[in-house]
Amino acid sequence: MLGQLIPCGGGDAIPLIAPKLLVGRRSSCDIKLDFQNVSSHHCELELRGGYWYIRDLGSSNGIKVNGERCTSKCITPGDVVSIAKHAFTIQYEVTGDSPAPEEENPFARSLMEKAGLEVERRHIKVPEASRASSTRTKQTRRGSSEDDFIMSWLNDE
């Protein structure tokens, strides 16, 4: 066993038995958390260089380490990891040197998501027949004589 997740509200410990574990609601996940607010593939736990790392897989309700929302983070023994709203204390023996400094990709999340304002996007499929029958009309803006003057002045150069 490479460590364990101890539920903060009480309950059985979840053993960490492989160096890479998928956590989610689906039965195919390595660690199955059967709660409505846990995404089907919520996050991933990975043992690297003697330390456990957690990475969000685009879940709806996110992950937190010690109360701080993150997309990926090194978790040290005793840290509280929240998956959706389910909190666990991680316990394991560190087997490596200090963890590598983390560099989050600044473009990995939108500004709206970083601010906690991201709204779930829904894609609506339009039937092919509907797309073909709809015609777009190009709208043109009638410019003023001032606009015409500016355009002619710009074209003179």
C-alpha positions, 0 to 999 in steps of 0.5 A, a space after each residue: 500500500 502506497 498510502 491512504 485517504 482517510 474520510 474526514 467525516 469518518 468511515 473506512 480508509 481508502 487504500 492507495 494501491 497503485 502509483 496512478 489512480 483515477 478517482 470518480 463516480 464511474 465503476 471503471 475508476 480506481 477509486 469510486 466515489 458514488 456521490 452525485 456531485 462527483 464527476 464520472 472522471 473527477 481527478 487523478 492521483 499520481 505518485 511521482 518522486 515519492 510524493 502524491 500529486 492530485 490533478 483535476 480532470 475538468 470536473 464540475 465541482 473541482 478539487 481543493 487542497 487544504 481549502 484552496 481550490 486548485 487544478 493540480 497540486 503536490 499533496 503532503 502527508 496530513 493535507 486535507 484533499 476535497 473532491 467535490 465536497 468530500 474531504 479526506 486526509 492523505 496519509 503516506 510515507 514520503 520516499 523522495 526528496 523535496 517535491 519539484 516546484 509546481 508551475 501551473 499553465 497560466 492558459 489552462 483555465 479561463 479568467 472566468 473559471 479562475 474567478 469561480 464564475 465559469 458556467 457549464 457550456 452546453 453544445 446544441 447540435 443543429 440538424 444538417 437540413 436546418 443548416 442548409 436551409 437557413 440563409 444568412 443575409 449580410 448586413 452592411 452599415 451605411 457610413 456617414 460622410 465623415 467615415 467616407 472621408 476617413 476611409 479615403 484618407 487612410 487609403 491614400 497612404 
